[in-house]
Structures are given as structure tokens and as C-alpha cells.
Amino acid sequence: MNNSNSSISRHYHQLNSEQRGQIQALLDSGITSCSAIAREVGCHKSTISREIRRGSVRQRDHNYLLYEHYYADTA
């Protein structure tokens, strides 16, 4: 079923490296709410949630405890 006659147009865009860097800076400063980060970056909170999930890596600290950290370069 083709919906080519739909009046709703959707425009998707990818986050650029500046926005990813802004997300990393906000997370590093202690802001962990996806809604608050989305307001600062100017996109939807689900976009932020997916981006954080995509760009997070698991690492070990000096006590060999696992923690997750977001890196803009990874995403």
C-alpha cells in the first residue's frame, strides 16, 4: 500500500558533529535528562535517547568496575 498522496511530509536529518559534541558536553556537565538535552540541541528527545544509546561505550575504571560513557566520535 503506497501512501504517496499523504499530506504529511516528514523531513529527517542526521545530527551533525557539532550537535553530537554538544550532547557529550551536556552529559559530561551532569545533565542526564533526554528532554533537557533535546531542548538545548533542538531535536526530539527520542533522537537524543537513540544517539546516547548508539554512542555509549562500556569501559572499566581503575577499580575494574564497568561504567558507560558517551563519546561523540563513536556515534
N, C-alpha and C positions, 0 to 999 in steps of 0.2 A: 504494500500500500504506500504510494508515493504522496507526500504531503507538500508538493511544490507550490500549491495555491494557498499556503498558510500565510496569514497576515502578520505572524510573529517572526521577526527576524532576529537571529541570535548572532552576536559578534563575540567571538572568543579571541583572546590574546594571551600570549605567554608572558610570564613575569620576566623582566629584564634583569641584568646583573645588578643594577642599582637597587631595585626593589628587593632582590634576594639579600643584598648586603644590609639593607635597612631592616629586614626581618631578623638577620643574625644579630645586629646591633641591639635591637629591641629585646630579643631573647637574652642576650648577654647582660643587659641592664636590669633584668629581673621581671620584665613584662612577659607573662606566660599566657595571657588570655588571647585566644584567637580573635575574638571580637575587637579587643583593643588594638591588636596589631593590624587587623584589617582596616580599621578606621584610619590608622596612621599611613598605611601603604596605599589605601584607596582601592581595595578589591573586596570580594566576598570572603566571609570567614571560613567557608568550606575550602576555598582556594588556599588559604593560609594553612589550614589543617593538613591538606594533601601535600603542600610544599614542605611543611615541617616533617611529615612522615617520610617523604621522599629524600630529604636532605640530612636526616639524622643518622648518625653512626654510633655504634656501641664501642666504648673504649673502657680501659681499666685505669684506675688511678694508682697512686703509689702504694696503696694497701691491697691492690688487686681486686677492688670492688668495681663492678660494672656500672657505668653510667652512660646516658645518651647525650649527645651534643649535636646541635645543628651547625652545619658548615655550608655556607652559600656556594662554595666551589663544588661541593659534592652534588648538589641539586642541579 
